[in-house]
Amino acid sequence: MRWRGAPATGWHRCLIRLREDGVLAVFHYIPLHTSPMGESLGHRPGELPVTEDVSGRLLRLPFYFELSDTEQSFVVDRIRRHLAP
C-alpha cells in the first residue's frame, strides 16, 4: 500500500501500530537494482529515484484466500485509524 506524502516516520509508525493490533504488515520491497545482484551487475542507488522513493513507503498487508470479510474490515479500519490526520 502506498500513500502520498507520508513521511517514512509515519509509515514506520503505522507499521508498528498495525503489528500491535495483530495485523501482519511487513516491509517487503527492495528495488532490484539496489540488491546485491543488481549491484553486482553494475547498477547503483540513484538510477531509479522514483522506485527508490516508493519502495520506502510500501507495506505488505495480509492477503490470502481464507481472510474473512470481518478480518478484511478490521485491517481496513486499522489502516484508516493509523493514517488519520
Buried (B, 14 or more C-beta within 10 A) or exposed (E): EEEEEBEEEBBEBBBEBBEEBEBEBEBEBEBEBBEEEBEEEEBEEEEBEEEBEEBBBBBEBBEEEEEEEEBEEBBEEBBEEBBEE
